[in-house]
């Protein structure tokens, strides 16, 4: 859960220079989509403990949604939920948010493989390894109030006063 808060805060902080908060929510949603796409895999993995008839591949088929091509495809599908005149902008915002998500994830170090950035064309994996994958647990208690305060200062003061 800390990772989802981290991605949300980083997305809001990345958009602070904008004069208005329009489209920020869509951009933030784009940063969250890759991790939300992991939920079915987690549910199916746990379900397989009690229902072994669930095929193992069903747990892993979701993994590409956390990679560049999957993020692009997921962004496109979610953009279809927007009114037609907003779809192009929504797709761009969701895609940029997803790419920011991936950029933040690349700073982490995981046990095992890194990210298959060119999947399905290559099995080369990459990550920068600057922080541990659980480091956000220590960062979030400071990052959330800082982000909320800065966002309020940037966008919320006009409507509050």
LINJOBEL-V663680 format. One record per backbone hydrogen bond with DSSP energy under -0.5 kcal/mol. CO is the residue of the C=O (numbers start at 1). NH is the residue of the N-H. Records with the same first field share a line. If there is no record, write none. Layout:
CO: NH / NH
//
This chain:
1: 5
2: 6
3: 7
4: 8
5: 9
6: 10
7: 11
8: 12
9: 13
10: 14
11: 15
12: 15 / 16
13: 16
15: 18
21: 24 / 25
23: 27
24: 28
25: 29
26: 30
27: 31
28: 32
29: 33
30: 34
32: 35 / 36
33: 37
35: 38
36: 39
38: 42
39: 43
40: 44
41: 45
42: 46
43: 47
44: 48
45: 49
46: 49 / 50
47: 50 / 51
51: 54
55: 58
56: 59 / 60
57: 60 / 61
60: 63
62: 65
63: 66
64: 67 / 70
67: 71
68: 72
69: 73
70: 74
71: 75
72: 76
73: 77
74: 78
75: 79
76: 80
78: 81
79: 82
83: 86 / 87
84: 87
86: 90
87: 91
88: 92
89: 93
90: 94
91: 95
92: 96
93: 97
94: 98
95: 99
96: 100
97: 101
98: 102
99: 103
100: 104
101: 105
102: 106
103: 107
104: 107
105: 108
106: 128 / 129
107: 130 / 131
108: 129
109: 133
115: 117 / 126
116: 119
118: 121 / 122
124: 118
126: 115
131: 109
132: 135
134: 137
135: 138 / 139
136: 140
137: 141
139: 142 / 143
140: 144
142: 146
143: 147
144: 148
145: 149
146: 150
147: 151
148: 152
149: 153
150: 154
151: 155 / 156
152: 156 / 157
156: 160
157: 161
//
